[in-house]
Amino acid sequence: MQKYLSVKNRKAGIVHINCENGHLFWEEENLDPVSKQYVKKYLVQEGFVELALGVLNPELNFDPDPLLDEISNQI
């Protein structure tokens, strides 16, 4: 199992996410706190932290949704 998931961001450079606990490590040390907070929110919202921790399944699900079948039958 890999130890870090690395994400390249144009605002913050390369950010490493620890796959065991989700902590972020910044390669560039001279970032302002606002940029760090912006990139941290971006990584959480886009699912990179969940992907690193293994709780996000990146595989596509092609199984039909029964709820959608019921809705389409009522139309």
All heavy atoms as a GROMACS GRO file, in nm:
protein
  611
    1MET      N    1   0.084  -0.118   0.000
    1MET     CA    2   0.000   0.000   0.000
    1MET      C    3   0.088   0.124   0.000
    1MET      O    4   0.190   0.131   0.068
    1MET     CB    5  -0.088  -0.002   0.125
    1MET     CG    6  -0.180   0.116   0.135
    1MET     SD    7  -0.286   0.097   0.279
    1MET     CE    8  -0.370   0.250   0.273
    2GLN      N    9   0.048   0.223  -0.078
    2GLN     CA   10   0.128   0.345  -0.084
    2GLN      C   11   0.113   0.426   0.043
    2GLN      O   12   0.011   0.421   0.110
    2GLN     CB   13   0.090   0.428  -0.206
    2GLN     CG   14  -0.050   0.488  -0.202
    2GLN     CD   15  -0.083   0.560  -0.332
    2GLN    OE1   16  -0.031   0.525  -0.436
    2GLN    NE2   17  -0.168   0.660  -0.323
    3LYS      N   18   0.215   0.504   0.075
    3LYS     CA   19   0.216   0.579   0.200
    3LYS      C   20   0.154   0.718   0.181
    3LYS      O   21   0.091   0.770   0.273
    3LYS     CB   22   0.358   0.592   0.250
    3LYS     CG   23   0.369   0.648   0.387
    3LYS     CD   24   0.510   0.635   0.441
    3LYS     CE   25   0.513   0.688   0.583
    3LYS     NZ   26   0.638   0.666   0.648
    4TYR      N   27   0.172   0.778   0.064
    4TYR     CA   28   0.120   0.912   0.037
    4TYR      C   29   0.050   0.917  -0.098
    4TYR      O   30   0.088   0.846  -0.191
    4TYR     CB   31   0.233   1.015   0.033
    4TYR     CG   32   0.308   1.029   0.163
    4TYR    CD1   33   0.435   0.977   0.177
    4TYR    CD2   34   0.251   1.094   0.271
    4TYR    CE1   35   0.504   0.988   0.295
    4TYR    CE2   36   0.319   1.106   0.391
    4TYR     CZ   37   0.446   1.053   0.402
    4TYR     OH   38   0.513   1.066   0.520
    5LEU      N   39  -0.050   1.002  -0.107
    5LEU     CA   40  -0.111   1.038  -0.234
    5LEU      C   41  -0.065   1.180  -0.263
    5LEU      O   42  -0.085   1.269  -0.180
    5LEU     CB   43  -0.264   1.031  -0.228
    5LEU     CG   44  -0.337   1.079  -0.352
    5LEU    CD1   45  -0.316   0.980  -0.467
    5LEU    CD2   46  -0.484   1.095  -0.326
    6SER      N   47  -0.001   1.203  -0.375
    6SER     CA   48   0.051   1.335  -0.408
    6SER      C   49  -0.038   1.401  -0.512
    6SER      O   50  -0.074   1.339  -0.612
    6SER     CB   51   0.194   1.324  -0.462
    6SER     OG   52   0.277   1.265  -0.366
    7VAL      N   53  -0.071   1.527  -0.487
    7VAL     CA   54  -0.158   1.603  -0.576
    7VAL      C   55  -0.085   1.732  -0.612
    7VAL      O   56  -0.035   1.803  -0.524
    7VAL     CB   57  -0.293   1.637  -0.507
    7VAL    CG1   58  -0.381   1.718  -0.599
    7VAL    CG2   59  -0.362   1.511  -0.462
    8LYS      N   60  -0.079   1.761  -0.742
    8LYS     CA   61  -0.016   1.885  -0.787
    8LYS      C   62  -0.123   1.990  -0.809
    8LYS      O   63  -0.223   1.966  -0.877
    8LYS     CB   64   0.061   1.860  -0.917
    8LYS     CG   65   0.139   1.979  -0.963
    8LYS     CD   66   0.224   1.947  -1.083
    8LYS     CE   67   0.304   2.068  -1.124
    8LYS     NZ   68   0.387   2.041  -1.240
    9ASN      N   69  -0.103   2.105  -0.748
    9ASN     CA   70  -0.197   2.214  -0.757
    9ASN      C   71  -0.121   2.338  -0.800
    9ASN      O   72  -0.013   2.365  -0.749
    9ASN     CB   73  -0.263   2.235  -0.619
    9ASN     CG   74  -0.368   2.340  -0.620
    9ASN    OD1   75  -0.337   2.459  -0.626
    9ASN    ND2   76  -0.492   2.299  -0.615
   10ARG      N   77  -0.178   2.416  -0.891
   10ARG     CA   78  -0.104   2.532  -0.943
   10ARG      C   79  -0.088   2.641  -0.838
   10ARG      O   80   0.004   2.720  -0.844
   10ARG     CB   81  -0.170   2.588  -1.068
   10ARG     CG   82  -0.306   2.647  -1.046
   10ARG     CD   83  -0.361   2.700  -1.179
   10ARG     NE   84  -0.501   2.728  -1.167
   10ARG     CZ   85  -0.550   2.844  -1.130
   10ARG    NH1   86  -0.470   2.944  -1.105
   10ARG    NH2   87  -0.680   2.863  -1.120
   11LYS      N   88  -0.174   2.645  -0.740
   11LYS     CA   89  -0.166   2.747  -0.636
   11LYS      C   90  -0.067   2.710  -0.526
   11LYS      O   91   0.000   2.796  -0.471
   11LYS     CB   92  -0.303   2.772  -0.576
   11LYS     CG   93  -0.311   2.893  -0.487
   11LYS     CD   94  -0.455   2.936  -0.475
   11LYS     CE   95  -0.466   3.069  -0.408
   11LYS     NZ   96  -0.450   3.182  -0.494
   12ALA      N   97  -0.056   2.581  -0.494
   12ALA     CA   98   0.025   2.539  -0.380
   12ALA      C   99   0.138   2.444  -0.416
   12ALA      O  100   0.210   2.399  -0.328
   12ALA     CB  101  -0.064   2.472  -0.276
   13GLY      N  102   0.153   2.410  -0.542
   13GLY     CA  103   0.256   2.314  -0.580
   13GLY      C  104   0.211   2.173  -0.550
   13GLY      O  105   0.095   2.138  -0.570
   14ILE      N  106   0.300   2.091  -0.499
   14ILE     CA  107   0.268   1.951  -0.471
   14ILE      C  108   0.231   1.936  -0.324
   14ILE      O  109   0.303   1.982  -0.236
   14ILE     CB  110   0.386   1.859  -0.507
   14ILE    CG1  111   0.413   1.869  -0.658
   14ILE    CG2  112   0.357   1.716  -0.467
   14ILE    CD1  113   0.533   1.792  -0.705
   15VAL      N  114   0.118   1.872  -0.301
   15VAL     CA  115   0.069   1.845  -0.166
   15VAL      C  116   0.063   1.693  -0.150
   15VAL      O  117   0.010   1.623  -0.237
   15VAL     CB  118  -0.071   1.905  -0.144
   15VAL    CG1  119  -0.119   1.878  -0.002
   15VAL    CG2  120  -0.071   2.054  -0.174
   16HIS      N  121   0.119   1.641  -0.042
   16HIS     CA  122   0.116   1.499  -0.013
   16HIS      C  123   0.012   1.473   0.095
   16HIS      O  124   0.008   1.544   0.196
   16HIS     CB  125   0.253   1.450   0.035
   16HIS     CG  126   0.363   1.478  -0.061
   16HIS    ND1  127   0.379   1.410  -0.180
   16HIS    CD2  128   0.463   1.570  -0.058
   16HIS    CE1  129   0.484   1.456  -0.244
   16HIS    NE2  130   0.536   1.554  -0.173
   17ILE      N  131  -0.071   1.372   0.074
   17ILE     CA  132  -0.172   1.333   0.172
   17ILE      C  133  -0.132   1.198   0.229
   17ILE      O  134  -0.115   1.102   0.154
   17ILE     CB  135  -0.311   1.324   0.107
   17ILE    CG1  136  -0.346   1.454   0.036
   17ILE    CG2  137  -0.416   1.290   0.213
   17ILE    CD1  138  -0.469   1.444  -0.052
   18ASN      N  139  -0.116   1.192   0.360
   18ASN     CA  140  -0.081   1.067   0.428
   18ASN      C  141  -0.199   0.971   0.417
   18ASN      O  142  -0.311   1.005   0.456
   18ASN     CB  143  -0.047   1.096   0.574
   18ASN     CG  144   0.007   0.975   0.645
   18ASN    OD1  145  -0.035   0.862   0.621
   18ASN    ND2  146   0.101   0.998   0.734
   19CYS      N  147  -0.177   0.852   0.365
   19CYS     CA  148  -0.285   0.755   0.342
   19CYS      C  149  -0.332   0.686   0.470
   19CYS      O  150  -0.434   0.617   0.469
   19CYS     CB  151  -0.240   0.649   0.241
   19CYS     SG  152  -0.217   0.715   0.076
   20GLU      N  153  -0.260   0.703   0.580
   20GLU     CA  154  -0.302   0.641   0.705
   20GLU      C  155  -0.392   0.732   0.788
   20GLU      O  156  -0.486   0.688   0.850
   20GLU     CB  157  -0.180   0.601   0.786
   20GLU     CG  158  -0.100   0.490   0.723
   20GLU     CD  159   0.024   0.455   0.803
   20GLU    OE1  160   0.041   0.512   0.913
   20GLU    OE2  161   0.101   0.371   0.755
   21ASN      N  162  -0.360   0.863   0.789
   21ASN     CA  163  -0.435   0.952   0.877
   21ASN      C  164  -0.491   1.077   0.807
   21ASN      O  165  -0.561   1.155   0.870
   21ASN     CB  166  -0.349   0.994   0.996
   21ASN     CG  167  -0.218   1.057   0.954
   21ASN    OD1  168  -0.205   1.109   0.845
   21ASN    ND2  169  -0.120   1.050   1.041
   22GLY      N  170  -0.460   1.100   0.681
   22GLY     CA  171  -0.515   1.213   0.607
   22GLY      C  172  -0.446   1.346   0.628
   22GLY      O  173  -0.492   1.448   0.578
   23HIS      N  174  -0.334   1.347   0.698
   23HIS     CA  175  -0.261   1.473   0.719
   23HIS      C  176  -0.199   1.520   0.588
   23HIS      O  177  -0.154   1.439   0.506
   23HIS     CB  178  -0.152   1.456   0.825
   23HIS     CG  179  -0.206   1.446   0.962
   23HIS    ND1  180  -0.173   1.346   1.047
   23HIS    CD2  181  -0.294   1.525   1.031
   23HIS    CE1  182  -0.235   1.361   1.162
   23HIS    NE2  183  -0.311   1.469   1.154
   24LEU      N  184  -0.194   1.651   0.571
   24LEU     CA  185  -0.139   1.711   0.450
   24LEU      C  186   0.003   1.759   0.475
   24LEU      O  187   0.033   1.815   0.582
   24LEU     CB  188  -0.225   1.830   0.407
   24LEU     CG  189  -0.372   1.800   0.380
   24LEU    CD1  190  -0.445   1.930   0.349
   24LEU    CD2  191  -0.389   1.702   0.267
   25PHE      N  192   0.090   1.737   0.377
   25PHE     CA  193   0.228   1.783   0.382
   25PHE      C  194   0.254   1.865   0.257
   25PHE      O  195   0.227   1.821   0.146
   25PHE     CB  196   0.326   1.665   0.387
   25PHE     CG  197   0.308   1.580   0.509
   25PHE    CD1  198   0.228   1.467   0.505
   25PHE    CD2  199   0.372   1.614   0.627
   25PHE    CE1  200   0.211   1.388   0.617
   25PHE    CE2  201   0.356   1.535   0.740
   25PHE     CZ  202   0.276   1.423   0.735
   26TRP      N  203   0.304   1.986   0.276
   26TRP     CA  204   0.327   2.079   0.166
   26TRP      C  205   0.474   2.077   0.128
   26TRP      O  206   0.560   2.089   0.215
   26TRP     CB  207   0.287   2.219   0.208
   26TRP     CG  208   0.154   2.225   0.274
   26TRP    CD1  209   0.128   2.207   0.408
   26TRP    CD2  210   0.028   2.245   0.212
   26TRP    NE1  211  -0.006   2.217   0.431
   26TRP    CE2  212  -0.071   2.241   0.313
   26TRP    CE3  213  -0.012   2.268   0.081
   26TRP    CZ2  214  -0.205   2.258   0.287
   26TRP    CZ3  215  -0.146   2.285   0.056
   26TRP    CH2  216  -0.241   2.280   0.157
   27GLU      N  217   0.506   2.065  -0.001
   27GLU     CA  218   0.646   2.070  -0.044
   27GLU      C  219   0.698   2.213  -0.037
   27GLU      O  220   0.811   2.236  -0.001
   27GLU     CB  221   0.661   2.015  -0.187
   27GLU     CG  222   0.673   1.867  -0.190
   27GLU     CD  223   0.729   1.816  -0.321
   27GLU    OE1  224   0.764   1.896  -0.410
   27GLU    OE2  225   0.736   1.693  -0.335
   28GLU      N  226   0.614   2.308  -0.073
   28GLU     CA  227   0.654   2.448  -0.068
   28GLU      C  228   0.626   2.501   0.072
   28GLU      O  229   0.512   2.497   0.120
   28GLU     CB  230   0.577   2.530  -0.172
   28GLU     CG  231   0.629   2.669  -0.189
   28GLU     CD  232   0.563   2.740  -0.305
   28GLU    OE1  233   0.536   2.676  -0.407
   28GLU    OE2  234   0.540   2.860  -0.291
   29GLU      N  235   0.729   2.550   0.138
   29GLU     CA  236   0.715   2.590   0.278
   29GLU      C  237   0.668   2.734   0.295
   29GLU      O  238   0.618   2.770   0.401
   29GLU     CB  239   0.847   2.570   0.350
   29GLU     CG  240   0.890   2.425   0.357
   29GLU     CD  241   1.023   2.408   0.427
   29GLU    OE1  242   1.072   2.505   0.487
   29GLU    OE2  243   1.076   2.296   0.421
   30ASN      N  244   0.682   2.818   0.195
   30ASN     CA  245   0.653   2.961   0.209
   30ASN      C  246   0.513   2.998   0.160
   30ASN      O  247   0.494   3.106   0.104
   30ASN     CB  248   0.757   3.044   0.134
   30ASN     CG  249   0.895   3.027   0.192
   30ASN    OD1  250   0.909   2.993   0.309
   30ASN    ND2  251   0.996   3.049   0.111
   31LEU      N  252   0.416   2.913   0.181
   31LEU     CA  253   0.279   2.943   0.139
   31LEU      C  254   0.209   3.026   0.245
   31LEU      O  255   0.227   3.004   0.365
   31LEU     CB  256   0.200   2.814   0.117
   31LEU     CG  257   0.235   2.734  -0.006
   31LEU    CD1  258   0.157   2.603  -0.005
   31LEU    CD2  259   0.203   2.810  -0.131
   32ASP      N  260   0.127   3.119   0.200
   32ASP     CA  261   0.049   3.195   0.297
   32ASP      C  262  -0.066   3.109   0.350
   32ASP      O  263  -0.111   3.016   0.283
   32ASP     CB  264  -0.002   3.326   0.237
   32ASP     CG  265  -0.097   3.306   0.120
   32ASP    OD1  266  -0.097   3.196   0.062
   32ASP    OD2  267  -0.171   3.400   0.088
   33PRO      N  268  -0.115   3.137   0.469
   33PRO     CA  269  -0.219   3.055   0.531
   33PRO      C  270  -0.349   3.051   0.451
   33PRO      O  271  -0.421   2.951   0.452
   33PRO     CB  272  -0.241   3.120   0.667
   33PRO     CG  273  -0.124   3.207   0.691
   33PRO     CD  274  -0.065   3.240   0.559
   34VAL      N  275  -0.379   3.158   0.380
   34VAL     CA  276  -0.502   3.162   0.300
   34VAL      C  277  -0.495   3.062   0.186
   34VAL      O  278  -0.590   2.989   0.159
   34VAL     CB  279  -0.529   3.305   0.248
   34VAL    CG1  280  -0.649   3.307   0.156
   34VAL    CG2  281  -0.547   3.402   0.364
   35SER      N  282  -0.381   3.055   0.119
   35SER     CA  283  -0.363   2.958   0.010
   35SER      C  284  -0.370   2.816   0.062
   35SER      O  285  -0.432   2.729  -0.001
   35SER     CB  286  -0.229   2.981  -0.060
   35SER     OG  287  -0.228   3.104  -0.126
   36LYS      N  288  -0.308   2.791   0.176
   36LYS     CA  289  -0.314   2.656   0.234
   36LYS      C  290  -0.457   2.616   0.266
   36LYS      O  291  -0.498   2.504   0.238
   36LYS     CB  292  -0.229   2.649   0.361
   36LYS     CG  293  -0.083   2.634   0.337
   36LYS     CD  294  -0.011   2.609   0.469
   36LYS     CE  295   0.135   2.579   0.445
   36LYS     NZ  296   0.205   2.548   0.571
   37GLN      N  297  -0.533   2.708   0.325
   37GLN     CA  298  -0.671   2.677   0.360
   37GLN      C  299  -0.755   2.654   0.235
   37GLN      O  300  -0.839   2.564   0.231
   37GLN     CB  301  -0.730   2.791   0.445
   37GLN     CG  302  -0.864   2.760   0.506
   37GLN     CD  303  -0.855   2.647   0.608
   37GLN    OE1  304  -0.752   2.621   0.667
   37GLN    NE2  305  -0.964   2.578   0.626
   38TYR      N  306  -0.733   2.734   0.131
   38TYR     CA  307  -0.805   2.718   0.005
   38TYR      C  308  -0.778   2.580  -0.056
   38TYR      O  309  -0.871   2.509  -0.095
   38TYR     CB  310  -0.764   2.829  -0.092
   38TYR     CG  311  -0.809   2.804  -0.234
   38TYR    CD1  312  -0.940   2.830  -0.272
   38TYR    CD2  313  -0.720   2.752  -0.328
   38TYR    CE1  314  -0.981   2.806  -0.401
   38TYR    CE2  315  -0.762   2.728  -0.457
   38TYR     CZ  316  -0.892   2.755  -0.493
   38TYR     OH  317  -0.933   2.729  -0.621
   39VAL      N  318  -0.652   2.541  -0.062
   39VAL     CA  319  -0.614   2.413  -0.123
   39VAL      C  320  -0.664   2.297  -0.036
   39VAL      O  321  -0.711   2.196  -0.088
   39VAL     CB  322  -0.462   2.406  -0.147
   39VAL    CG1  323  -0.420   2.269  -0.192
   39VAL    CG2  324  -0.421   2.511  -0.249
   40LYS      N  325  -0.660   2.312   0.095
   40LYS     CA  326  -0.709   2.208   0.184
   40LYS      C  327  -0.859   2.185   0.161
   40LYS      O  328  -0.904   2.071   0.149
   40LYS     CB  329  -0.683   2.248   0.329
   40LYS     CG  330  -0.723   2.144   0.429
   40LYS     CD  331  -0.688   2.190   0.570
   40LYS     CE  332  -0.727   2.087   0.672
   40LYS     NZ  333  -0.691   2.128   0.808
   41LYS      N  334  -0.937   2.292   0.151
   41LYS     CA  335  -1.081   2.279   0.125
   41LYS      C  336  -1.105   2.216  -0.012
   41LYS      O  337  -1.194   2.132  -0.028
   41LYS     CB  338  -1.150   2.415   0.132
   41LYS     CG  339  -1.168   2.465   0.271
   41LYS     CD  340  -1.246   2.595   0.272
   41LYS     CE  341  -1.270   2.641   0.413
   41LYS     NZ  342  -1.350   2.764   0.417
   42TYR      N  343  -1.025   2.254  -0.111
   42TYR     CA  344  -1.038   2.197  -0.245
   42TYR      C  345  -1.013   2.046  -0.242
   42TYR      O  346  -1.089   1.969  -0.301
   42TYR     CB  347  -0.940   2.267  -0.340
   42TYR     CG  348  -0.924   2.197  -0.472
   42TYR    CD1  349  -1.022   2.210  -0.570
   42TYR    CD2  350  -0.813   2.117  -0.499
   42TYR    CE1  351  -1.009   2.144  -0.692
   42TYR    CE2  352  -0.800   2.052  -0.620
   42TYR     CZ  353  -0.898   2.066  -0.716
   42TYR     OH  354  -0.886   2.001  -0.835
   43LEU      N  355  -0.907   2.002  -0.173
   43LEU     CA  356  -0.873   1.860  -0.168
   43LEU      C  357  -0.982   1.779  -0.097
   43LEU      O  358  -1.011   1.667  -0.137
   43LEU     CB  359  -0.739   1.840  -0.098
   43LEU     CG  360  -0.617   1.896  -0.172
   43LEU    CD1  361  -0.492   1.884  -0.085
   43LEU    CD2  362  -0.596   1.827  -0.305
   44VAL      N  363  -1.044   1.837   0.005
   44VAL     CA  364  -1.152   1.768   0.075
   44VAL      C  365  -1.276   1.762  -0.013
   44VAL      O  366  -1.339   1.658  -0.030
   44VAL     CB  367  -1.182   1.836   0.210
   44VAL    CG1  368  -1.309   1.781   0.272
   44VAL    CG2  369  -1.064   1.818   0.305
   45GLN      N  370  -1.314   1.875  -0.074
   45GLN     CA  371  -1.436   1.881  -0.155
   45GLN      C  372  -1.428   1.793  -0.279
   45GLN      O  373  -1.528   1.734  -0.320
   45GLN     CB  374  -1.465   2.025  -0.197
   45GLN     CG  375  -1.515   2.111  -0.085
   45GLN     CD  376  -1.537   2.255  -0.128
   45GLN    OE1  377  -1.498   2.296  -0.237
   45GLN    NE2  378  -1.599   2.332  -0.041
   46GLU      N  379  -1.312   1.783  -0.337
   46GLU     CA  380  -1.297   1.704  -0.459
   46GLU      C  381  -1.271   1.556  -0.432
   46GLU      O  382  -1.259   1.477  -0.524
   46GLU     CB  383  -1.185   1.761  -0.547
   46GLU     CG  384  -1.217   1.898  -0.602
   46GLU     CD  385  -1.340   1.897  -0.693
   46GLU    OE1  386  -1.358   1.804  -0.772
   46GLU    OE2  387  -1.419   1.994  -0.684
   47GLY      N  388  -1.260   1.516  -0.305
   47GLY     CA  389  -1.249   1.375  -0.270
   47GLY      C  390  -1.108   1.319  -0.267
   47GLY      O  391  -1.092   1.197  -0.255
   48PHE      N  392  -1.007   1.403  -0.275
   48PHE     CA  393  -0.870   1.352  -0.273
   48PHE      C  394  -0.833   1.292  -0.138
   48PHE      O  395  -0.763   1.192  -0.131
   48PHE     CB  396  -0.770   1.463  -0.310
   48PHE     CG  397  -0.773   1.498  -0.456
   48PHE    CD1  398  -0.834   1.614  -0.500
   48PHE    CD2  399  -0.715   1.415  -0.550
   48PHE    CE1  400  -0.837   1.647  -0.633
   48PHE    CE2  401  -0.717   1.447  -0.684
   48PHE     CZ  402  -0.779   1.563  -0.727
   49VAL      N  403  -0.881   1.354  -0.029
   49VAL     CA  404  -0.849   1.302   0.105
   49VAL      C  405  -0.917   1.166   0.125
   49VAL      O  406  -0.856   1.071   0.175
   49VAL     CB  407  -0.891   1.402   0.214
   49VAL    CG1  408  -0.868   1.344   0.353
   49VAL    CG2  409  -0.812   1.533   0.198
   50GLU      N  410  -1.043   1.154   0.083
   50GLU     CA  411  -1.114   1.027   0.095
   50GLU      C  412  -1.049   0.920   0.009
   50GLU      O  413  -1.040   0.804   0.048
   50GLU     CB  414  -1.261   1.042   0.055
   50GLU     CG  415  -1.344   1.122   0.153
   50GLU     CD  416  -1.340   1.271   0.125
   50GLU    OE1  417  -1.261   1.315   0.038
   50GLU    OE2  418  -1.413   1.344   0.192
   51LEU      N  419  -1.002   0.959  -0.108
   51LEU     CA  420  -0.933   0.864  -0.196
   51LEU      C  421  -0.804   0.815  -0.131
   51LEU      O  422  -0.774   0.695  -0.135
   51LEU     CB  423  -0.903   0.930  -0.331
   51LEU     CG  424  -0.833   0.845  -0.435
   51LEU    CD1  425  -0.920   0.727  -0.475
   51LEU    CD2  426  -0.800   0.928  -0.558
   52ALA      N  427  -0.730   0.905  -0.068
   52ALA     CA  428  -0.605   0.866  -0.002
   52ALA      C  429  -0.630   0.772   0.115
   52ALA      O  430  -0.555   0.679   0.137
   52ALA     CB  431  -0.530   0.991   0.046
   53LEU      N  432  -0.738   0.796   0.188
   53LEU     CA  433  -0.769   0.712   0.304
   53LEU      C  434  -0.833   0.580   0.265
   53LEU      O  435  -0.846   0.490   0.348
   53LEU     CB  436  -0.862   0.787   0.400
   53LEU     CG  437  -0.800   0.910   0.468
   53LEU    CD1  438  -0.905   0.985   0.546
   53LEU    CD2  439  -0.685   0.868   0.557
   54GLY      N  440  -0.875   0.567   0.140
   54GLY     CA  441  -0.932   0.442   0.094
   54GLY      C  442  -1.081   0.428   0.120
   54GLY      O  443  -1.135   0.319   0.108
   55VAL      N  444  -1.148   0.536   0.156
   55VAL     CA  445  -1.292   0.529   0.183
   55VAL      C  446  -1.375   0.566   0.060
   55VAL      O  447  -1.496   0.552   0.061
   55VAL     CB  448  -1.333   0.618   0.303
   55VAL    CG1  449  -1.271   0.567   0.430
   55VAL    CG2  450  -1.297   0.763   0.278
   56LEU      N  451  -1.309   0.614  -0.043
   56LEU     CA  452  -1.377   0.650  -0.166
   56LEU      C  453  -1.347   0.544  -0.270
   56LEU      O  454  -1.230   0.514  -0.298
   56LEU     CB  455  -1.330   0.787  -0.216
   56LEU     CG  456  -1.392   0.840  -0.343
   56LEU    CD1  457  -1.539   0.873  -0.318
   56LEU    CD2  458  -1.321   0.966  -0.388
   57ASN      N  459  -1.450   0.485  -0.327
   57ASN     CA  460  -1.433   0.382  -0.428
   57ASN      C  461  -1.434   0.449  -0.566
   57ASN      O  462  -1.539   0.493  -0.611
   57ASN     CB  463  -1.545   0.278  -0.417
   57ASN     CG  464  -1.525   0.163  -0.511
   57ASN    OD1  465  -1.426   0.157  -0.583
   57ASN    ND2  466  -1.619   0.071  -0.510
   58PRO      N  467  -1.319   0.458  -0.634
   58PRO     CA  468  -1.315   0.528  -0.762
   58PRO      C  469  -1.372   0.448  -0.879
   58PRO      O  470  -1.383   0.499  -0.989
   58PRO     CB  471  -1.165   0.553  -0.783
   58PRO     CG  472  -1.099   0.442  -0.710
   58PRO     CD  473  -1.188   0.412  -0.592
   59GLU      N  474  -1.411   0.322  -0.855
   59GLU     CA  475  -1.466   0.242  -0.964
   59GLU      C  476  -1.608   0.286  -0.997
   59GLU      O  477  -1.687   0.318  -0.908
   59GLU     CB  478  -1.466   0.095  -0.924
   59GLU     CG  479  -1.328   0.038  -0.904
   59GLU     CD  480  -1.332  -0.108  -0.862
   59GLU    OE1  481  -1.436  -0.172  -0.880
   59GLU    OE2  482  -1.230  -0.156  -0.811
   60LEU      N  483  -1.640   0.285  -1.124
   60LEU     CA  484  -1.774   0.323  -1.167
   60LEU      C  485  -1.873   0.212  -1.136
   60LEU      O  486  -1.843   0.094  -1.146
   60LEU     CB  487  -1.774   0.352  -1.317
   60LEU     CG  488  -1.690   0.471  -1.361
   60LEU    CD1  489  -1.690   0.479  -1.513
   60LEU    CD2  490  -1.741   0.599  -1.301
   61ASN      N  491  -1.992   0.252  -1.100
   61ASN     CA  492  -2.099   0.157  -1.069
   61ASN      C  493  -2.198   0.159  -1.185
   61ASN      O  494  -2.265   0.259  -1.209
   61ASN     CB  495  -2.167   0.199  -0.938
   61ASN     CG  496  -2.274   0.100  -0.897
   61ASN    OD1  497  -2.292  -0.003  -0.960
   61ASN    ND2  498  -2.344   0.132  -0.791
   62PHE      N  499  -2.207   0.049  -1.257
   62PHE     CA  500  -2.294   0.042  -1.373
   62PHE      C  501  -2.426  -0.029  -1.343
   62PHE      O  502  -2.504  -0.056  -1.434
   62PHE     CB  503  -2.224  -0.029  -1.489
   62PHE     CG  504  -2.108   0.051  -1.545
   62PHE    CD1  505  -1.977   0.012  -1.522
   62PHE    CD2  506  -2.132   0.166  -1.618
   62PHE    CE1  507  -1.873   0.085  -1.573
   62PHE    CE2  508  -2.026   0.240  -1.668
   62PHE     CZ  509  -1.897   0.200  -1.646
   63ASP      N  510  -2.451  -0.063  -1.217
   63ASP     CA  511  -2.576  -0.127  -1.180
   63ASP      C  512  -2.691  -0.026  -1.189
   63ASP      O  513  -2.677   0.088  -1.144
   63ASP     CB  514  -2.569  -0.183  -1.038
   63ASP     CG  515  -2.465  -0.293  -1.025
   63ASP    OD1  516  -2.436  -0.359  -1.128
   63ASP    OD2  517  -2.413  -0.312  -0.915
   64PRO      N  518  -2.803  -0.066  -1.246
   64PRO     CA  519  -2.916   0.027  -1.256
   64PRO      C  520  -2.973   0.061  -1.118
   64PRO      O  521  -2.972  -0.022  -1.027
   64PRO     CB  522  -3.018  -0.049  -1.340
   64PRO     CG  523  -2.981  -0.192  -1.327
   64PRO     CD  524  -2.834  -0.196  -1.301
   65ASP      N  525  -3.022   0.181  -1.105
   65ASP     CA  526  -3.081   0.227  -0.980
   65ASP      C  527  -3.232   0.200  -0.985
   65ASP      O  528  -3.302   0.253  -1.070
   65ASP     CB  529  -3.054   0.376  -0.962
   65ASP     CG  530  -3.094   0.427  -0.826
   65ASP    OD1  531  -3.152   0.350  -0.747
   65ASP    OD2  532  -3.065   0.544  -0.797
   66PRO      N  533  -3.284   0.116  -0.895
   66PRO     CA  534  -3.428   0.083  -0.899
   66PRO      C  535  -3.517   0.204  -0.878
   66PRO      O  536  -3.628   0.210  -0.930
   66PRO     CB  537  -3.447  -0.018  -0.786
   66PRO     CG  538  -3.317  -0.035  -0.720
   66PRO     CD  539  -3.214   0.046  -0.791
   67LEU      N  540  -3.470   0.304  -0.804
   67LEU     CA  541  -3.549   0.424  -0.783
   67LEU      C  542  -3.573   0.497  -0.914
   67LEU      O  543  -3.684   0.544  -0.942
   67LEU     CB  544  -3.481   0.517  -0.682
   67LEU     CG  545  -3.552   0.650  -0.655
   67LEU    CD1  546  -3.688   0.625  -0.591
   67LEU    CD2  547  -3.466   0.739  -0.568
   68LEU      N  548  -3.471   0.503  -0.998
   68LEU     CA  549  -3.486   0.570  -1.128
   68LEU      C  550  -3.582   0.493  -1.218
   68LEU      O  551  -3.656   0.553  -1.296
   68LEU     CB  552  -3.351   0.586  -1.196
   68LEU     CG  553  -3.252   0.680  -1.125
   68LEU    CD1  554  -3.120   0.679  -1.198
   68LEU    CD2  555  -3.308   0.819  -1.114
   69ASP      N  556  -3.583   0.359  -1.209
   69ASP     CA  557  -3.678   0.280  -1.286
   69ASP      C  558  -3.821   0.309  -1.244
   69ASP      O  559  -3.909   0.321  -1.328
   69ASP     CB  560  -3.648   0.130  -1.271
   69ASP     CG  561  -3.521   0.088  -1.343
   69ASP    OD1  562  -3.479   0.161  -1.436
   69ASP    OD2  563  -3.466  -0.017  -1.305
   70GLU      N  564  -3.844   0.323  -1.116
   70GLU     CA  565  -3.979   0.354  -1.067
   70GLU      C  566  -4.024   0.491  -1.114
   70GLU      O  567  -4.140   0.508  -1.155
   70GLU     CB  568  -3.981   0.350  -0.913
   70GLU     CG  569  -3.970   0.212  -0.855
   70GLU     CD  570  -3.968   0.216  -0.703
   70GLU    OE1  571  -4.016   0.314  -0.645
   70GLU    OE2  572  -3.920   0.118  -0.644
   71ILE      N  573  -3.935   0.588  -1.113
   71ILE     CA  574  -3.970   0.723  -1.158
   71ILE      C  575  -4.002   0.723  -1.306
   71ILE      O  576  -4.100   0.783  -1.350
   71ILE     CB  577  -3.857   0.821  -1.125
   71ILE    CG1  578  -3.846   0.837  -0.974
   71ILE    CG2  579  -3.881   0.955  -1.190
   71ILE    CD1  580  -3.725   0.916  -0.930
   72SER      N  581  -3.921   0.654  -1.387
   72SER     CA  582  -3.945   0.655  -1.531
   72SER      C  583  -4.072   0.580  -1.569
   72SER      O  584  -4.136   0.610  -1.667
   72SER     CB  585  -3.824   0.596  -1.605
   72SER     OG  586  -3.808   0.461  -1.571
   73ASN      N  587  -4.111   0.480  -1.489
   73ASN     CA  588  -4.235   0.408  -1.515
   73ASN      C  589  -4.359   0.491  -1.484
   73ASN      O  590  -4.465   0.467  -1.538
   73ASN     CB  591  -4.239   0.277  -1.436
   73ASN     CG  592  -4.140   0.175  -1.489
   73ASN    OD1  593  -4.098   0.182  -1.605
   73ASN    ND2  594  -4.101   0.082  -1.404
   74GLN      N  595  -4.347   0.587  -1.394
   74GLN     CA  596  -4.460   0.670  -1.356
   74GLN      C  597  -4.483   0.784  -1.452
   74GLN      O  598  -4.588   0.844  -1.454
   74GLN     CB  599  -4.439   0.726  -1.214
   74GLN     CG  600  -4.441   0.619  -1.108
   74GLN     CD  601  -4.410   0.677  -0.971
   74GLN    OE1  602  -4.388   0.796  -0.956
   74GLN    NE2  603  -4.409   0.589  -0.871
   75ILE      N  604  -4.387   0.814  -1.534
   75ILE     CA  605  -4.399   0.926  -1.628
   75ILE      C  606  -4.480   0.888  -1.749
   75ILE      O  607  -4.487   0.790  -1.802
   75ILE     CB  608  -4.260   0.979  -1.670
   75ILE    CG1  609  -4.189   1.032  -1.547
   75ILE    CG2  610  -4.270   1.084  -1.775
   75ILE    CD1  611  -4.050   1.082  -1.573
   0.00000   0.00000   0.00000
